[in-house]
Amino acid sequence: MHVPPREIPHDTLSALLQASSAINSSLDLNQTLQTVALRAVEVIGAEGSCVLLLDRQRHKLVFKAVTGVSAPVLLNTEFDADFGIAGRVVRTSQPTLVTDVRKDESFFPGIDEKSGFTTRGLIAAPLIHKGQVIGVVEVVNKTGVGGFSTEDTDLLQIFANLAASGMANAQRYDRLRKQNLGFRTTLEGPVRIIGQSPVLSEVLELCGRVSGSNATVLVLGETGTGKELISRYIHNRSPRRDNPFVALQCAALPETLLESELFGHEKGAFTGAAAQKIGRFEMAAGGTIFLDEIGDISPSTQIKLLRVLQEKEFVRLGGTETVSCDVRIIAATNRDLPEAMREGRFRKDLYYRLNVFPIVMPPLRQRREDIPLLVTHFIENTAGQLHLPAKTVSGEALAMLVGYAWPGNIRELQNVLERAVLLCDGQTIEAAHLPREIIGTADAAVTRTATGGLWDYEKTLIAQALAQTGWNQSQAARKLGISRDNLRYRIKKFGIEKPRS
């Protein structure tokens, strides 16, 4: 979540930098979560705090770190993810300030009754990683005189943005450790680009042309169109594929914190900097760094980034030594950078350095023909992750999905289908399982066309994939982004027959 920039006092900034260093210093999940809770108390000035993780499979929020005497009582306590103030934060992805919990109908006193703690006021902020809420951090009861302020709320959200990245890294490592996988395993898994529309095919052709080079790439497009995914796709097909792919959301952090994350800092660079910390550019050595929301960085950071692009070197925060770097840069933004240049908010020389090879990601409404395959892919994935029986989607529901404008693009489609899978008790997702805004606003003309045309379009796609792979069903399924069983079901459903030799 983006927090508007403001002047942060030096001591507060030092506390944030120190907290970031501590949170990212360990890959032990429990230790990382406890560090987040303890540092939240210090940064905000509160009597207590907790970290709740979102269990998406069971739609529960779970207390995973608690400070103070309440810890033994509350640890691993769970409740429905729609419940209480924390549930509201999960639903809205926005921080919440409650100065008097007695006046907030969402407050659940049962937690206080269980712990013996008395909550007067609180702030709850979402922990967001890659556009998805992974949990909530709460601080309770402001220390000293008075209660929490809107400035405290902004500060907690900045802290949460910093903490989420370290927590996500620890969660990934924890999953790998449990699966006895080594570090050479690709953490994000294989990159699969679903769809065969003409506009997507053009994008993939451009990716194929630029993958083999070291050219800087600028990915443009609306939020949720898959800018990071296409960047990973380029990296995985490049000569740098065996080296790291490191991503950073630039808009999530204020200027000084962003520079520390990008370039690292030296021991003693600020209060509490007990050791040197390398930045993302050093982490990505020999590989690719993905800078999301590049249009939001400050003029000062733009100058330092320009130096990296021109000279292939930088200086750590608080240091004097020049550090050389061999990194490919892929940047992304949903901003109008030419307009930002005209307004003096973005440097022209940086723009021309970044805009070596632009790729525009089309919004989902411009590639509606890909929606049936995306729907199948997301339903299969969600049902598999939740250990639920395979589900299909009715023609009416699919037509509405195709007819909707999708302002949130693919990310919104994925979230809608995850919800639909959870709501559907049977084998078929119907229109009733979709949100009201989709039922009410799906483009009527497109929907009418889709009801009859989708069958023919999907049948043609499957027939083409089978023909292109010589009727190798495993290869055709991979090409379409669906399972082999799902492909067999569709071959039978559409009555597709193998041509006679």
VOGU-3710 file (C-alpha; in Angstrom, 3 decimals, decimal comma):
1> mhvppreiph> 0,000/0,000/0,000  1,302/3,438/-0,974  1,723/5,974/1,841  1,874/9,674/0,883  5,388/11,039/1,458  5,919/13,311/4,463  8,775/14,585/6,552  9,818/11,893/9,042  11,737/12,972/12,186  15,344/11,767/12,277
11> dtlsallqas> 14,893/9,576/15,369  11,794/7,940/13,871  13,603/7,337/10,591  16,496/5,744/12,473  14,042/3,491/14,324  12,460/2,422/11,012  15,825/1,684/9,411  16,922/-0,242/12,492  13,650/-2,193/12,461  14,038/-3,023/8,758
21> sainssldln> 17,571/-4,284/9,346  16,462/-6,457/12,280  13,429/-7,897/10,463  15,467/-8,836/7,383  18,380/-10,280/9,360  16,739/-13,675/9,929  14,945/-16,259/7,795  13,497/-18,008/10,845  9,757/-17,339/10,548  8,891/-17,295/14,255
31> qtlqtvalra> 11,855/-15,069/15,067  10,962/-12,688/12,224  7,340/-12,417/13,374  8,363/-11,764/16,973  10,819/-9,104/15,785  8,022/-7,413/13,825  5,813/-7,312/16,934  8,577/-5,982/19,211  9,763/-3,356/16,741  6,200/-2,140/16,134
41> vevigaegsc> 5,944/-1,299/19,846  9,224/0,639/19,716  8,552/2,523/16,479  4,988/3,611/17,291  5,228/3,901/21,071  2,598/1,437/22,267  1,904/-0,794/25,249  1,606/-3,898/23,131  1,342/-5,328/19,650  0,564/-8,471/17,718
51> vllldrqrhk> 1,039/-9,970/14,269  -1,786/-11,966/12,713  -1,167/-14,086/9,615  -3,882/-14,751/7,047  -4,516/-18,439/6,357  -6,126/-18,194/2,916  -7,011/-21,859/2,672  -9,183/-21,741/5,798  -9,979/-18,000/5,634  -8,699/-17,490/9,178
61> lvfkavtgvs> -6,554/-14,887/10,948  -4,087/-16,456/13,399  -2,158/-14,761/16,227  1,467/-15,627/15,400  3,352/-13,074/17,523  2,201/-11,192/20,623  4,148/-8,955/22,998  3,801/-8,874/26,771  2,081/-11,173/29,236  -0,737/-11,933/26,774
71> apvllntefd> 1,576/-13,917/24,502  1,137/-17,434/25,975  -2,649/-17,050/26,047  -3,191/-15,616/22,577  -0,540/-17,373/20,475  -2,151/-19,479/17,710  -5,638/-18,234/18,622  -7,588/-17,901/15,389  -10,812/-16,370/14,153  -12,683/-15,811/10,899
81> adfgiagrvv> -10,825/-13,471/8,532  -13,948/-11,313/8,064  -14,285/-10,766/11,804  -13,365/-7,778/13,970  -11,200/-4,766/13,215  -8,414/-6,937/11,781  -10,952/-8,545/9,445  -11,992/-5,106/8,251  -8,353/-4,342/7,443  -8,070/-7,590/5,439
91> rtsqptlvtd> -11,230/-6,773/3,465  -10,279/-3,173/2,656  -6,453/-3,474/2,505  -6,415/-0,154/4,391  -5,069/0,727/7,875  -7,594/1,480/10,616  -7,230/3,886/13,555  -9,594/3,336/16,498  -9,133/5,922/19,247  -11,801/4,361/21,504
101> vrkdesffpg> -12,564/0,681/20,931  -15,779/0,923/22,973  -17,271/3,049/20,200  -16,307/0,706/17,362  -18,878/-2,000/16,703  -16,265/-4,193/15,013  -14,174/-4,486/18,180  -14,349/-7,954/19,728  -13,962/-7,805/23,543  -13,497/-11,579/23,761
111> ideksgfttr> -9,771/-11,208/23,024  -9,344/-8,893/26,028  -11,388/-11,262/28,181  -9,156/-14,156/27,189  -5,866/-12,288/27,713  -6,762/-10,141/30,716  -5,509/-7,062/28,826  -7,589/-3,878/28,501  -7,526/-2,292/25,053  -8,345/1,419/24,899
121> gliaaplihk> -7,255/2,321/21,381  -5,475/0,591/18,520  -4,109/0,869/15,009  -4,244/-2,083/12,618  -2,339/-2,041/9,309  -2,335/-4,570/6,459  0,835/-6,500/5,680  0,828/-6,521/1,879  3,185/-8,469/-0,370  2,859/-8,418/-4,156
131> gqvigvvevv> -0,575/-6,849/-3,975  -2,031/-9,417/-1,565  -2,734/-9,093/2,150  -0,682/-11,703/4,030  -1,576/-10,537/7,524  -2,201/-7,650/9,910  0,029/-5,879/12,441  -1,719/-4,191/15,384  -0,452/-1,830/18,069  -2,584/-1,157/21,160
141> nktgvggfst> -2,726/1,676/23,717  -0,442/4,628/22,997  2,216/5,160/25,662  2,493/8,555/27,344  -0,145/11,275/27,142  -2,960/11,111/24,583  -3,889/8,461/22,058  -2,838/7,325/18,612  -2,857/9,885/15,789  -3,187/9,813/12,009
151> edtdllqifa> 0,593/10,332/11,878  0,984/7,132/13,920  -1,289/5,373/11,424  0,835/6,484/8,452  3,970/5,451/10,330  2,603/1,982/11,134  1,710/1,461/7,467  5,259/2,397/6,422  6,537/-0,048/9,046  4,121/-2,717/7,751
161> nlaasgmana> 5,360/-2,201/4,176  8,916/-2,789/5,374  7,967/-5,787/7,504  5,890/-7,558/4,839  8,859/-8,176/2,556  10,960/-9,733/5,338  8,004/-11,820/6,518  7,293/-13,094/3,004  10,932/-14,111/2,597  10,823/-15,963/5,926
171> qrydrlrkqn> 7,546/-17,664/4,965  9,003/-18,849/1,646  12,119/-20,144/3,380  9,981/-21,899/5,988  7,984/-23,648/3,271  11,175/-24,725/1,506  12,708/-25,979/4,742  9,637/-28,077/5,495  9,758/-29,544/2,010  13,512/-30,280/2,345
181> lgfrttlegp> 14,279/-28,199/-0,701  17,618/-26,493/-1,272  18,272/-22,855/-1,970  18,723/-23,557/-5,672  15,001/-24,213/-5,937  13,248/-21,382/-7,715  11,205/-19,767/-4,958  8,496/-18,426/-7,231  8,070/-21,599/-9,253  7,845/-21,722/-13,047
191> vriigqspvl> 6,432/-18,658/-14,796  3,305/-19,497/-16,774  1,757/-16,933/-19,082  -1,838/-17,957/-19,766  -3,553/-16,897/-22,980  -3,235/-16,894/-26,759  -4,876/-13,595/-27,712  -3,199/-11,521/-30,451  -2,264/-8,702/-28,041  -0,654/-11,141/-25,596
201> sevlelcgrv> 1,136/-12,925/-28,435  2,657/-9,584/-29,462  3,902/-9,033/-25,903  5,459/-12,506/-25,750  7,146/-11,958/-29,114  8,730/-8,758/-27,756  9,833/-10,639/-24,632  11,467/-13,274/-26,800  13,382/-10,623/-28,718  14,726/-8,851/-25,618
211> sgsnatvlvl> 15,321/-11,841/-23,321  18,691/-12,764/-24,778  20,164/-9,295/-24,323  21,092/-7,164/-21,312  18,914/-4,269/-22,470  16,991/-2,331/-19,841  13,251/-2,982/-20,123  10,402/-0,658/-19,114  7,113/-2,503/-18,554  4,065/-0,244/-18,740
221> getgtgkeli> 0,478/-1,042/-17,863  -2,369/-0,762/-15,420  -2,253/-2,275/-11,944  -2,849/-6,027/-11,960  -1,921/-6,672/-15,599  1,045/-8,901/-14,717  4,027/-6,559/-15,029  6,132/-8,481/-12,509  5,131/-11,828/-14,008  6,242/-10,770/-17,486
231> sryihnrspr> 9,503/-9,469/-15,987  10,154/-12,895/-14,436  9,284/-14,439/-17,800  12,012/-12,325/-19,448  14,533/-13,163/-16,701  13,836/-16,902/-16,885  14,607/-16,888/-20,615  17,738/-14,773/-20,331  21,405/-15,779/-19,891  20,985/-14,549/-16,290
241> rdnpfvalqc> 18,330/-17,157/-15,481  20,544/-19,056/-12,993  21,196/-15,887/-10,976  18,789/-14,033/-8,664  15,629/-12,181/-9,629  15,107/-9,509/-6,952  11,953/-7,375/-6,828  11,221/-4,152/-4,943  8,049/-2,059/-4,774  9,398/1,479/-4,872
251> aalpetlles> 6,161/3,256/-3,920  5,853/1,392/-0,624  8,777/3,195/1,048  9,786/6,790/1,806  12,925/8,167/0,181  15,634/7,303/2,723  14,258/3,831/3,404  13,996/3,151/-0,322  17,637/4,133/-0,821  18,687/1,854/2,042
261> elfghekgaf> 16,745/-1,026/0,480  18,199/-0,361/-2,982  21,821/0,389/-2,148  22,277/-0,968/1,399  23,953/0,819/4,309  27,249/0,777/6,190  27,777/0,008/9,864  27,075/3,182/11,840  25,166/4,828/8,985  22,385/5,584/11,467
271> tgaaaqkigr> 21,504/4,852/15,064  21,272/1,100/15,551  23,040/0,161/12,314  25,253/-2,368/14,070  26,362/-4,085/10,883  26,684/-3,524/7,179  23,576/-4,420/5,176  23,660/-5,087/1,447  20,902/-3,669/-0,728  18,811/-5,156/-3,502
281> femaaggtif> 21,333/-4,276/-6,213  23,990/-6,381/-4,470  21,482/-9,175/-3,807  20,744/-9,291/-7,539  24,414/-9,589/-8,569  24,648/-11,287/-11,956  20,864/-11,414/-12,209  17,910/-9,080/-12,648  16,416/-6,406/-10,405  12,742/-5,539/-10,907
291> ldeigdisps> 11,789/-2,027/-9,773  8,016/-1,727/-9,578  6,220/1,635/-9,505  9,365/3,418/-10,692  7,309/6,529/-11,457  6,857/7,175/-7,724  10,502/7,576/-6,690  11,837/10,934/-5,476  14,124/13,218/-7,537  17,052/12,427/-5,218
301> tqikllrvlq> 16,661/8,673/-5,702  16,225/9,199/-9,449  19,720/10,735/-9,598  21,260/7,760/-7,776  19,427/5,282/-9,981  20,617/7,159/-13,060  24,204/6,696/-11,868  23,670/2,935/-11,615  22,329/2,863/-15,170  25,158/4,998/-16,535
311> ekefvrlggt> 28,164/3,913/-14,491  27,091/0,475/-13,175  28,065/1,550/-9,650  26,664/3,078/-6,457  27,580/3,978/-2,865  25,922/2,424/0,180  24,044/4,706/2,576  26,557/6,216/4,994  29,520/4,958/2,982  32,204/6,318/0,685
321> etvscdvrii> 33,298/3,165/-1,147  32,023/2,734/-4,699  30,352/-0,626/-5,305  30,262/-2,016/-8,844  27,233/-4,001/-9,938  26,424/-6,322/-12,819  22,638/-6,247/-12,822  19,979/-6,063/-15,490  17,238/-3,560/-14,662  13,590/-4,127/-15,505
331> aatnrdlpea> 11,386/-1,261/-14,321  7,611/-0,994/-14,309  4,996/1,668/-13,740  1,322/2,434/-14,198  2,119/6,170/-14,346  2,213/8,404/-17,424  5,969/9,101/-17,388  5,959/11,598/-20,304  3,359/13,625/-18,395  5,477/13,363/-15,225
341> mregrfrkdl> 8,469/14,675/-17,213  6,477/17,656/-18,473  5,470/18,434/-14,894  9,076/18,131/-13,683  8,409/15,093/-11,469  10,502/12,638/-13,477  13,940/13,191/-15,011  14,150/13,056/-18,798  17,617/11,501/-18,788  16,434/8,712/-16,466
351> yyrlnvfpiv> 13,356/8,114/-18,617  15,447/7,707/-21,769  17,804/5,324/-19,935  14,884/3,201/-18,738  12,851/3,347/-21,939  15,364/1,375/-24,023  12,885/-1,427/-24,715  9,307/-0,605/-23,639  6,694/-3,335/-23,301  3,044/-2,409/-22,765
361> mpplrqrred> 0,957/-4,949/-20,853  -2,618/-4,910/-22,192  -5,485/-4,590/-19,702  -7,671/-7,659/-19,366  -10,603/-5,934/-21,108  -8,463/-5,846/-24,282  -7,797/-9,581/-24,193  -11,226/-10,936/-23,264  -10,635/-14,035/-25,381  -8,017/-15,137/-22,817
371> ipllvthfie> -10,489/-15,043/-19,927  -11,841/-18,622/-20,375  -8,315/-20,080/-20,101  -7,477/-17,811/-17,155  -10,707/-18,836/-15,427  -9,893/-22,524/-15,847  -6,318/-21,981/-14,643  -7,275/-20,039/-11,497  -10,129/-22,386/-10,564  -7,854/-25,423/-10,929
381> ntagqlhlpa> -5,095/-23,810/-8,873  -7,404/-22,627/-6,106  -9,256/-25,936/-5,807  -5,930/-27,783/-5,712  -4,457/-25,513/-3,034  -7,590/-25,836/-0,887  -7,799/-29,618/-1,453  -11,288/-29,250/-2,923  -12,884/-31,302/-5,723  -12,399/-30,019/-9,262
391> ktvsgealam> -14,945/-27,395/-10,292  -16,216/-26,011/-13,587  -17,954/-22,724/-14,409  -21,392/-22,407/-15,980  -21,841/-20,765/-19,374  -23,831/-17,907/-17,830  -21,164/-17,199/-15,196  -18,364/-17,404/-17,764  -20,201/-15,001/-20,059  -20,486/-12,508/-17,187
401> lvgyawpgni> -16,794/-12,865/-16,404  -15,946/-12,169/-20,040  -18,334/-9,205/-20,180  -17,027/-7,461/-17,053  -14,585/-4,538/-17,515  -12,042/-5,761/-14,881  -10,618/-2,453/-13,567  -8,296/-4,516/-11,348  -7,315/-6,730/-14,289  -5,928/-10,259/-13,782
411> relqnvlera> -5,341/-9,778/-10,057  -9,018/-8,911/-9,591  -10,092/-11,919/-11,687  -7,944/-14,223/-9,543  -9,421/-12,855/-6,304  -12,987/-13,173/-7,624  -12,423/-16,807/-8,624  -10,783/-17,711/-5,289  -13,889/-16,379/-3,555  -16,213/-18,200/-5,967
421> vllcdgqtie> -14,454/-21,532/-5,369  -14,914/-21,086/-1,610  -18,602/-20,157/-1,982  -19,431/-22,989/-4,383  -20,515/-26,152/-2,543  -21,223/-28,100/-5,718  -19,168/-28,824/-8,816  -20,248/-25,842/-10,935  -19,619/-22,169/-10,226  -22,786/-20,253/-11,102
431> aahlpreiig> -23,537/-16,556/-11,590  -24,822/-16,437/-7,994  -21,288/-17,120/-6,747  -19,961/-13,945/-8,399  -19,858/-10,484/-6,773  -22,835/-8,200/-7,409  -20,768/-5,667/-9,325  -19,908/-8,306/-11,934  -23,496/-9,505/-12,279  -24,761/-5,933/-12,486
441> tadaavtrta> -22,156/-4,265/-14,695  -20,943/-6,948/-17,116  -21,163/-5,425/-20,583  -24,497/-6,618/-21,953  -23,387/-6,691/-25,586  -20,214/-8,602/-24,814  -22,124/-10,970/-22,540  -24,687/-11,772/-25,234  -21,918/-12,434/-27,739  -19,936/-14,442/-25,214
451> tgglwdyekt> -22,785/-16,801/-24,388  -22,727/-18,224/-27,901  -19,230/-17,354/-29,027  -17,126/-18,601/-26,138  -17,905/-22,234/-26,882  -16,633/-21,869/-30,453  -13,612/-19,818/-29,400  -12,506/-22,240/-26,671  -13,044/-25,223/-28,966  -10,869/-23,550/-31,627
461> liaqalaqtg> -8,102/-22,791/-29,112  -7,976/-26,388/-27,925  -8,047/-27,791/-31,457  -5,186/-25,471/-32,462  -3,076/-26,453/-29,444  -3,587/-30,148/-30,207  -2,684/-29,641/-33,868  0,438/-27,632/-32,993  1,677/-30,361/-30,633  0,859/-33,295/-32,889
471> wnqsqaarkl> -1,967/-34,306/-30,546  0,441/-34,713/-27,617  -2,067/-34,016/-24,852  0,549/-33,304/-22,173  2,243/-30,672/-24,341  -1,092/-29,183/-25,426  -2,249/-28,908/-21,803  0,971/-27,103/-20,854  0,558/-24,767/-23,820  -2,995/-23,930/-22,749
481> gisrdnlryr> -2,105/-23,614/-19,062  -4,545/-26,300/-17,895  -4,183/-29,820/-16,521  -4,161/-32,886/-18,743  -7,380/-34,156/-17,110  -9,051/-30,822/-17,810  -7,931/-30,985/-21,438  -9,356/-34,496/-21,813  -12,659/-33,290/-20,337  -12,800/-30,456/-22,888
491> ikkfgiekpr> -11,886/-32,706/-25,833  -14,856/-34,867/-24,900  -17,093/-31,862/-24,138  -16,446/-30,222/-27,518  -16,388/-33,482/-29,470  -12,909/-32,813/-30,875  -11,592/-35,771/-32,837  -8,033/-36,534/-33,900  -7,650/-36,217/-37,677  -7,056/-39,477/-39,508
501> s> -3,587/-39,897/-41,019
//
